[in-house]
């Protein structure tokens, strides 16, 4: 499942590619026909993310940017956006599932100035929503949620979510308050979107490791200093994820110097975590075997040597 950094990248890409543009909106697959009719011909005036939720705000053309309708999308496990366009189009060509290891966006540099832009290609597969401007297009496939709501309903969705480390100006206070009220395990709280929005399995495992925190520590036993450090580490890691389009959590001195073929490893590798999907391997820091267990039906990775606090 894409973690919050991917959804914030999507919001940024929609702003860059389609912001201020009047869009043709359709549902080639047919399952979103009624919603598409509501938005067809409107202008994209705002794109924002909170946690794993994407909100595309539409309004009438030539207005003052007021949002009248919001397209809310949650990609879930299988959803993905793909993009393309003319020679002015720049950005990731796809963001979302399916993806094996590293939550890495796909980039292709296929803009060919000698080839005139002939509009979007025929839809391939189950395209729930297609957005088309004069210069580019976006296709959404396989989302968990895709609906047209009012700005008030969008605000209510955000109000039910916990704080998002990627929303500028968000401090640790609300996160600390929500964690300290609970006696369930910290590893479980980190996956609760009402406690912290946008964190998925990779950021959960890696941030707890980096802070030396035991995933079974009850939320209310996390002291303010450790909780603040955990929040700030999430901000750092997730901002880096937005910038690079991939999740990198290891410090350079802890990464393998060679890749699996024996060649020098790239400077910013796709899969260089501390514990995520490293069960059975030696911890990069202490050498103890990394473990995996189920916590609330999701795999939890941790190092018993480093995460004893
Ligand atoms: Zn360790």
Boltz pocket constraint, residues with backbone or C-beta under 6 A from the ligand:
constraints:
  - pocket:
      binder: B
      contacts: [[A, 283], [A, 284], [A, 285], [A, 286], [A, 287], [A, 288], [A, 303], [A, 304], [A, 305], [A, 306], [A, 307]]
      max_distance: 6.0
